[in-house]
Structure formats: C-alpha cells, structure tokens
Amino acid sequence: MKTAMFAAVAAVAAAALGVAAPAWAGEAFVGVYKHDVTFIGDAVGLGAAGREDGADIHLGYRTGRIESLRWLGKPQVHTMVSINTKNTSNFVAAGFDWKIDLGQPGGFYFRPGIGLAYTDGKAGLPPANAPGLTQAERDRRTYLYYHRIDFGSKVLFEPELALGYQFSPRWSGELSYTHLSNGQIFHQGKNQGLDDAGVRLVYAF
C-alpha cells in the first residue's frame, strides 16, 4: 500500500485515539471478507460496484468504551487495515462503534459503526471514449472501467454493521459488513462504493 495512505488515516486514528486514552484496555480483531459483494448494497441502495474480486483481510483494534463521551453513547474507537488478496483496493480506516447487547451481556450483540477511510484504489478513471486514443490505450481504459471501482475520492466514509456473539469473557465472533463510499460529499460525480461481507474473530485484552 502507498505510504500516503497510511499517513492520511494515521491523522484520523491519532485524533480518535486521543480521546480514548483512558480506555486502552480494548480488543483486537481479525476478519476474512468477500471483496466487493453486491447483494447488500443493492438491497439498501448504497451502490456497490461489483467490479473487483478476491478476499479482504481485516486487522484492527478497538479501545474500551469511552466513558467521557456519554453524549455520544460511550462509543469504542476502532482502527483497522484491509488488505486485498488481488492487490486492488486496500484501505485503512478509523472511527467509532457501539456494542449493543441483545438481552443479557455475554450473548448476542449488535454493533453499528461509522468512520473515515483512505483507499489506494482508483479515484477518477479516465474515460475510454475520449478522442484521439490509440487502440491499446482505449482497451486499457475499457478494462479498468469493467474491473476496477472508481471511488471518485481517496477519502471515504466507512459505515459498518456487525452481529456478534460473545463466547467467553475473552473471545467473540462477528458477522460483519463494511461499506466505503464518498457519499457525494468528498467528491461530486462518481460514487462507486465497496461492500465487504465476512466474519471476524475478536479477542478482548
């Protein structure tokens, strides 16, 4: 991944973790996801692209709940990196999420979240129908159009949802969905999003 990608999200992560300093006793997670699924985005109207392939490996950390942010529902702060097995659109992200127990603590729970991400994927693909192109260049641009997501912006929103189950005080498992898109805020025009769906294992310190 590009150095600039890590530098951009490092600023977001530093700001988020700054307010979480008293809550370092958090949890680490690792997940395996199908990259660029379309069924979720189609259902909720988020515009998944369905152009890229492979799997994504998510590695991340969450703080404990931040008691000082009562006005925000005592969220946790998450930071993570996503590495694509086909080396297409990798990303790093940071933001807030909330663990909501479904019944008594220690069983099923729901976890919504929202953050910002930075991707090394494509943003602003050149048109394949521009005048004066050689056939080779036209073919190259056409291939990119059908096989790469055009995010429109390198900086993206990162909403996520998870349904989890706490197996023990240390271990939990989650069915997880993560979405990336510019929301027509970071960019006007192209807004081909990325949807990841998969499972992750969570270890609490």
N, C-alpha and C positions, 0 to 999 in steps of 0.2 A: 504494500500500500504506500501511497505517496506520503512523504514527510509532512506536507501541508495539511493532510487530512487529520493526522494525529494532533498537530498544533492547534487546529481550529477547534476541535472538540475538547482539547485539554483546557481551554479557557472556560468553556461551559462547565466541564466537570469540576474545575477548581472552584468556580463560583458556587456550584451546587453543594460540593462537599464542605465548603467553607461554613455554611450554615448548619452542617451536620456534624461538626467537630465533636460534640459531646456524645455522638451516637455511633462510634466506630465499631462497636461490637455487633456486626451485622452478619451477612451471609454471602457466600459465593455461589455462582450457578454456572452450569454448562448445558448447552442445548444443541440439538440437531434439528434442522428445519428444511422443509422443501422450499426452494427459492422460486419466487415469482409465481405463486399459485394465483388462480383467477377466481375460484368459486366464492371466496369470501368477499372480495372487492366487488364482484358483480352483484352479489346479494345486497350489499349495503351502499352501493353507488359510489365507491371510492376510486374506481377507475384503474384496476390493476392492468398491467401491460401484457403479461403473458408472452414475453419475448425471450426471456433468459432462462437458462437451465441450471442444473446442478443442485447441490445442497449447501446450506449455510451452517457454519459452526459459530454459535454464540458463546462468548466467555464474558462473565460480568461479575459485578459486586454490588450489593445493596447495603446501605447503612441500617442501623436500627431505626425505629420510629423517632422522629424529631419532635420531642415534647414542646419545644419552644414555638413550633408552628401550629398551635392549636387552631388558629383562624383558617388554616389550610387543611385541617383534618389530620394533623400529625402524620405527614407522609414519610415514606422512606425515599432516599436518594439512590438512583441506580446509575451505574456507568457500565458500558459494555462495548465490545468489539465484535463485528460479524465478518467472518472470512468465508468467501465463496469458493467452492471446490473447482469451479471452472474459471476462476480469476476474472469474473466480470464486475459486478457491483458489490464491492466491500463497503462497509461503513462503520463508523464509531458513533456512539450516542450517549447522552446523559439527560437525566430528568427526574421526575417524581413518580412514585406509585403508592398505592394504598392497599393493604391487606384487609379484606372484609370477611370475617368468619361467617360461615353459613351454619348457624347453630352454635354448639359449644366449641370453644377453642380446642384445637388439636385434631380437627377433622377436615372437612371440605372448606374451602375458602375461595373467594373471588378476588382478582387483583387487576384493577384498571390502572393505567399509567399514561403519562404524556411526557415527551421530551423533545430535544432537538438533536439532529444527526448531521453528519457530514459524510458524503459518499465520494469515492473515487470513480463512480460510474459516469456515464455520459450526460452532459448537460448542454444542449444546443447542437444537435446533429445537423450537419449541412444538408440542404435539400438535394435529392437525386435528380430533380428535373431542371436544375439550373442550366442556363445556356452555356455553350462553349466547353462542356466537359468531354474528356476523352471517354471512350467506352469502358476502359479499365477503371477510371475514377467513378463513372456512373454505376458500374457494377459494385464497386466498393461501398458507395453510399447506400445503394439499394440493400445490400447485405446488412449493413448496420441498422437500417430502418426496420428490418424484419427480425433482427436478432439481438438488439440492444435496447434497453429502456432509455428514453430521453426524459430525464427528470426535470429539465428546464432550469434547475438550480442545484448547486452543490450542497447548499444548506437546506435542510428539510425538517418538517415536523415528523415526530415519531410517536404516534399513539399506539398503545398496546393493550391487550386483554389476556388474562390467564385464568384458568380454573385449576385449582390446586388441591392436593390432599397432603396433610401432614402425617407422615408415617410414625415419627418419633420426635422427641424434642430437637434432634439434630437434622433429620432428613425429611425432605418434602419432594413431591413430584408435581409438575405443572404441564397441562396442555396450554400452549401459548400461541398467540397471534401478534405479529408486529407489522405495522404499516409505515411506509415512508412516502411522503409527497410534499410538494411545495405549497399546497393549499391556495394557489393563486395569490399568495402574499409575498413570498420570496422571489416570485417570477410571474410575469403575466404571459400566458400562452401555453406552451407545452406543460402538461402536468400528468405524465405517465407515472403512476405510483408503483411501488414494490410491496407485495404482500408475502410475508413469511409465515408458515404454519408448521408447528412441530412440538416437540416435548423437551423439557429441561429438568435437570436434577439440581436440587438446592440443598446446600449444606450450611447450617447455622453455626457460627462460632460460639 
